[in-house]
């Protein structure tokens, strides 16, 4: 009886493993959540260049190989899952959210869908999903896509909403709203974001006392800058520098509305932007394209406003 009781009260230990970014919400939120639920988390990560990080991860893991019950491979790390399978005897959970194929081939279009690199990327994803005991994804639509695209059994996947880090994103009543009605977009200028439509809307509302704040870069940044210059917007505050967490929260809280992703893009059918959770944590009204993914958690005109894709 005493032995069974001790087993029942034993604290679960998780090895959070990989070359993941320690400041990325997809990792920090889950690590914090595990700890809040009385689970001990042993972080084992390395950011070394090239192949050296895999060697360092092997060495670091060797020292703790018998000290945990389950391994979670942090976002994003399909190649790390392959390493984890080779060096760990414990169950492996892959915090994937999406696939590397979607990021590099579908969203950012780094390679053609018919190229060798596209095939190689597909193979890396397939191996990661095959080797993991459980794969965490952002929506059921994402799960359906991955099951079909990579021919993996559906029971291998589990939907897990990310949420927001409430130690960073929280309402501060001391921060006042801008005098003029302000619409805010923050994030990478990815194809699915549809920043060009937000800028077109800004031009339409230029004489209506509606201001816009755009915080971001990368991706289609060159095209966005060109459009801003051509439109000669008088009601736009374009913030190009990377803001710290406190400054970003305060900037968001000065706005009246937050916009997510609005392009007519296949990714919107199975994704929920991080900014959706963060906006609601700030009690900031949120607008997003009317995709199927976001409707798994959000409801139009109840906790968000869903609009036509690719429309001003």
C-alpha positions as CSV (number, residue, x, y, z in Angstrom):
1,X,0.0,0.0,0.0
2,X,2.8,2.4,1.0
3,X,4.7,1.7,-2.3
4,X,1.6,2.4,-4.4
5,X,1.0,5.6,-2.5
6,X,4.5,6.8,-3.2
7,X,4.2,6.0,-6.9
8,X,0.9,7.9,-7.0
9,X,2.5,11.0,-5.4
10,X,5.7,10.8,-7.5
11,X,6.3,14.1,-9.3
12,X,6.3,13.7,-13.1
13,X,9.5,14.9,-14.8
14,X,9.6,16.3,-18.3
15,X,12.7,16.8,-20.4
16,X,12.0,19.8,-22.7
17,X,14.4,19.2,-25.4
18,X,15.8,20.8,-28.6
19,X,17.2,23.9,-30.3
20,X,14.0,25.8,-29.6
21,X,13.8,29.5,-28.9
22,X,13.5,30.1,-25.2
23,X,11.6,33.3,-25.7
24,X,8.9,31.9,-28.1
25,X,5.4,31.7,-26.6
26,X,4.8,28.3,-28.2
27,X,7.5,27.1,-25.8
28,X,7.4,29.4,-22.8
29,X,3.6,29.0,-22.3
30,X,3.8,25.2,-22.2
31,X,6.9,25.2,-19.9
32,X,5.2,27.6,-17.5
33,X,1.9,25.6,-17.7
34,X,3.7,22.3,-16.9
35,X,5.4,23.9,-13.9
36,X,2.1,25.4,-12.6
37,X,0.6,21.8,-12.7
38,X,3.3,20.5,-10.4
39,X,5.4,18.9,-13.2
40,X,9.2,19.2,-13.0
41,X,10.7,20.5,-16.2
42,X,14.3,19.9,-17.1
43,X,15.3,22.1,-20.0
44,X,17.9,20.6,-22.4
45,X,18.6,22.9,-25.3
46,X,21.4,24.3,-27.4
47,X,21.6,27.0,-30.1
48,X,25.0,26.1,-31.5
49,X,25.7,26.6,-35.2
50,X,25.1,23.8,-37.8
51,X,25.7,20.2,-36.8
52,X,27.5,21.1,-33.6
53,X,24.3,21.7,-31.7
54,X,23.3,18.1,-32.3
55,X,26.5,16.9,-30.7
56,X,26.1,19.2,-27.8
57,X,22.5,18.1,-27.3
58,X,23.6,14.5,-27.2
59,X,26.2,15.3,-24.5
60,X,23.7,17.4,-22.4
61,X,21.1,14.7,-22.7
62,X,23.5,11.9,-21.8
63,X,23.9,13.5,-18.3
64,X,20.1,13.5,-17.6
65,X,19.1,10.4,-19.7
66,X,17.7,8.6,-16.6
67,X,16.3,11.6,-14.8
68,X,12.9,12.2,-16.6
69,X,9.7,10.3,-17.6
70,X,8.7,12.0,-20.9
71,X,10.5,14.1,-23.5
72,X,8.9,17.0,-25.2
73,X,10.7,18.3,-28.3
74,X,10.2,22.1,-28.4
75,X,8.8,24.1,-31.3
76,X,10.1,24.0,-33.9
77,X,12.3,21.0,-34.3
78,X,11.4,18.1,-36.7
79,X,15.1,17.2,-37.1
80,X,15.5,17.2,-33.4
81,X,12.7,14.6,-33.1
82,X,14.9,12.3,-35.2
83,X,17.8,12.8,-32.8
84,X,15.5,12.4,-29.8
85,X,14.3,9.0,-31.1
86,X,17.9,7.8,-31.4
87,X,19.0,8.9,-27.9
88,X,16.0,8.6,-25.7
89,X,14.1,5.6,-24.4
90,X,11.2,7.6,-23.1
91,X,8.0,8.6,-24.8
92,X,8.4,11.6,-27.1
93,X,5.9,14.4,-27.6
94,X,6.6,16.8,-30.5
95,X,5.4,20.3,-30.0
96,X,4.9,20.9,-33.7
97,X,1.9,23.3,-34.2
98,X,2.4,22.9,-38.0
99,X,4.8,21.3,-40.4
100,X,8.1,22.5,-41.7
101,X,6.7,21.9,-45.2
102,X,3.9,24.5,-44.6
103,X,6.4,27.1,-43.2
104,X,9.0,26.8,-45.9
105,X,7.1,25.6,-49.0
106,X,3.5,26.8,-48.6
107,X,3.8,30.0,-46.6
108,X,7.3,31.5,-47.2
109,X,7.7,29.8,-50.6
110,X,11.4,29.3,-50.2
111,X,11.3,26.4,-52.6
112,X,9.0,25.2,-55.4
113,X,6.5,22.5,-54.4
114,X,8.0,20.3,-57.1
115,X,11.7,20.8,-56.1
116,X,14.1,18.4,-54.4
117,X,14.1,20.6,-51.3
118,X,10.3,20.4,-51.1
119,X,10.6,16.6,-51.2
120,X,13.4,16.7,-48.6
121,X,11.3,18.9,-46.3
122,X,8.3,16.6,-46.6
123,X,10.6,13.7,-45.7
124,X,12.0,15.4,-42.6
125,X,8.4,16.2,-41.4
126,X,7.3,12.6,-42.1
127,X,10.1,11.1,-40.1
128,X,9.4,13.5,-37.2
129,X,5.7,12.6,-37.1
130,X,6.5,8.9,-37.5
131,X,9.1,8.9,-34.6
132,X,7.1,10.9,-32.1
133,X,4.6,9.2,-29.9
134,X,2.4,12.2,-29.8
135,X,2.3,15.4,-32.0
136,X,0.7,18.6,-30.7
137,X,-1.0,20.7,-33.4
138,X,-2.9,24.0,-33.3
139,X,-6.3,23.0,-34.7
140,X,-8.3,20.0,-35.8
141,X,-8.1,21.3,-39.4
142,X,-4.4,21.2,-39.0
143,X,-4.6,17.6,-37.8
144,X,-6.7,16.6,-40.8
145,X,-4.3,18.2,-43.2
146,X,-1.2,16.5,-41.7
147,X,-2.9,13.1,-41.6
148,X,-3.7,13.3,-45.3
149,X,-0.4,15.0,-46.4
150,X,1.9,12.7,-44.5
151,X,-0.2,9.6,-44.2
152,X,0.1,9.4,-40.4
153,X,-2.5,7.8,-38.2
154,X,-4.9,10.4,-36.7
155,X,-4.5,9.1,-33.2
156,X,-0.9,10.3,-33.4
157,X,-2.0,14.0,-33.3
158,X,-3.6,16.0,-30.6
159,X,-5.0,19.6,-30.8
160,X,-3.6,22.0,-28.2
161,X,-4.5,25.7,-28.2
162,X,-1.5,27.9,-27.4
163,X,-3.1,30.7,-25.5
164,X,-1.2,33.8,-24.3
165,X,1.5,34.4,-21.7
166,X,-0.5,36.3,-19.1
167,X,2.7,37.5,-17.4
168,X,3.3,39.6,-20.5
169,X,-0.1,40.2,-22.1
170,X,-2.5,41.5,-19.5
171,X,-4.9,44.5,-19.3
172,X,-3.3,47.6,-17.7
173,X,-6.0,50.2,-17.1
174,X,-3.4,52.9,-16.5
175,X,-2.5,52.8,-20.2
176,X,-4.8,55.2,-22.1
177,X,-6.3,54.6,-25.6
178,X,-5.2,57.0,-28.4
179,X,-7.5,59.9,-28.9
180,X,-8.2,58.9,-32.4
181,X,-9.7,55.4,-33.1
182,X,-6.6,53.2,-33.8
183,X,-6.3,49.9,-35.7
184,X,-3.2,47.8,-35.0
185,X,-1.4,45.0,-36.9
186,X,1.6,43.3,-35.4
187,X,3.6,40.4,-36.7
188,X,5.6,39.1,-39.6
189,X,4.7,40.3,-43.1
190,X,4.0,36.7,-44.3
191,X,1.9,36.1,-47.4
192,X,-1.1,34.9,-45.3
193,X,-1.1,38.1,-43.2
194,X,-2.5,40.2,-46.0
195,X,-0.9,43.5,-44.9
196,X,-1.6,45.0,-48.3
197,X,-5.3,45.0,-47.6
198,X,-4.8,46.6,-44.2
199,X,-2.8,49.4,-45.9
200,X,-5.6,49.8,-48.6
201,X,-8.1,50.1,-45.8
202,X,-5.9,52.7,-44.1
203,X,-6.0,54.8,-47.3
204,X,-9.8,54.6,-47.5
205,X,-10.1,55.7,-43.8
206,X,-7.4,58.3,-44.0
207,X,-10.0,61.2,-43.9
208,X,-12.2,59.5,-41.3
209,X,-10.0,60.1,-38.3
210,X,-9.0,56.5,-38.1
211,X,-5.3,55.8,-37.5
212,X,-3.3,52.6,-38.1
213,X,-0.3,51.1,-36.3
214,X,1.8,48.5,-38.2
215,X,4.5,46.7,-36.1
216,X,6.5,44.2,-37.9
217,X,8.8,43.2,-40.8
218,X,10.5,40.3,-42.6
219,X,8.7,38.3,-45.3
220,X,7.2,40.7,-47.7
221,X,8.7,43.8,-46.0
222,X,10.1,45.2,-49.3
223,X,6.6,45.1,-50.9
224,X,5.0,46.6,-47.8
225,X,7.5,49.5,-47.7
226,X,6.9,50.2,-51.3
227,X,3.1,50.2,-50.9
228,X,3.4,52.6,-47.9
229,X,5.5,55.0,-49.9
230,X,3.1,54.9,-52.9
231,X,0.0,55.4,-50.8
232,X,1.7,58.2,-48.8
233,X,-0.4,57.5,-45.8
234,X,-0.9,60.3,-43.3
235,X,-2.7,58.1,-40.7
236,X,0.0,55.4,-40.4
237,X,2.5,54.7,-37.6
238,X,4.9,52.2,-39.1
239,X,7.1,50.7,-36.3
240,X,10.0,48.8,-37.9
241,X,12.2,48.1,-34.9
242,X,11.7,45.1,-32.7
243,X,9.9,46.1,-29.5
244,X,10.5,44.6,-26.1
245,X,7.7,42.8,-24.4
246,X,6.7,45.7,-22.1
247,X,6.8,48.2,-24.9
248,X,4.8,45.9,-27.3
249,X,2.1,45.4,-24.7
250,X,1.8,49.1,-24.0
251,X,1.7,49.9,-27.8
252,X,-1.1,47.4,-28.3
253,X,-3.1,48.7,-25.4
254,X,-3.2,52.2,-26.9
255,X,-5.1,50.8,-29.9
256,X,-8.9,50.1,-30.1
257,X,-8.8,47.1,-32.5
258,X,-6.2,44.4,-33.4
259,X,-6.1,42.8,-36.8
260,X,-4.8,39.3,-37.4
261,X,-4.4,37.6,-40.8
262,X,-6.7,38.4,-43.7
263,X,-5.2,37.1,-47.0
264,X,-7.1,34.5,-49.0
265,X,-4.5,31.8,-48.2
266,X,-4.8,28.1,-47.5
267,X,-2.9,28.5,-44.2
268,X,-5.8,30.5,-42.7
269,X,-8.1,27.4,-43.1
270,X,-6.1,25.6,-40.4
271,X,-4.3,28.2,-38.2
272,X,-5.0,30.5,-35.3
273,X,-2.5,33.4,-35.1
274,X,-0.7,33.9,-31.8
275,X,-1.9,37.5,-31.8
276,X,-5.5,36.3,-31.5
277,X,-4.9,35.0,-28.0
278,X,-2.7,38.0,-27.1
279,X,-5.3,40.5,-28.2
280,X,-8.0,38.9,-26.2
281,X,-5.8,38.7,-23.2
282,X,-5.5,42.5,-23.5
283,X,-9.3,42.7,-24.0
284,X,-8.6,44.2,-27.3
285,X,-11.3,43.6,-30.0
286,X,-9.9,41.3,-32.7
287,X,-10.5,41.1,-36.4
288,X,-9.4,38.1,-38.6
289,X,-10.1,36.5,-41.9
290,X,-13.0,34.1,-42.0
291,X,-11.0,30.9,-42.0
292,X,-12.1,27.5,-40.7
293,X,-9.2,27.1,-38.3
294,X,-10.0,30.2,-36.1
295,X,-13.7,29.1,-35.9
296,X,-12.7,26.1,-33.8
297,X,-12.2,28.4,-30.8
298,X,-13.5,31.9,-31.8
299,X,-17.0,32.9,-32.7
300,X,-17.9,35.8,-35.1
301,X,-19.3,38.9,-33.3
302,X,-19.0,37.2,-29.9
303,X,-15.3,37.3,-29.2
304,X,-14.0,38.4,-32.6
305,X,-15.0,39.8,-35.9
306,X,-14.5,37.6,-38.9
307,X,-14.2,39.3,-42.3
308,X,-14.0,38.3,-45.9
309,X,-10.6,37.2,-47.1
310,X,-8.5,39.5,-49.2
311,X,-10.9,42.4,-48.9
312,X,-10.6,46.0,-47.7
